């Protein structure tokens, strides 16, 4: 579009773009993959409610209409997360330096 000389993004999002747009982009660097789309609940939410919402969310992938909803938000196959497998590796990225606290 001529607005920027460089940018970052998510590969799955790029794959959903129109071919004409993708043809005009050049990938300069690709990072390691990490677990996408964490879906979390505040610990104050009762465990019974958290479990019910988790099961309902995951069960969306069991029907065609549910899979369509998940595809629309780019979460084609929700799974239960595991902190050590999915999120502990993010600690090595030292992302704290990019945190901006909002005081509104």
Residue pairs with C-beta under 8 A, 6 or more apart in sequence:
6 28
10 36
11 30
11 33
12 36
12 74
13 74
14 22
14 25
16 74
34 86
34 89
34 90
35 81
35 85
35 86
35 87
36 74
36 75
37 73
37 74
37 75
38 81
38 86
38 87
39 54
39 57
39 75
39 78
41 49
41 50
41 53
54 80
57 78
58 78
58 79
58 80
59 66
60 66
60 67
60 69
60 70
60 78
61 67
61 70
61 76
61 77
61 78
67 76
70 76
70 77
70 78
81 87
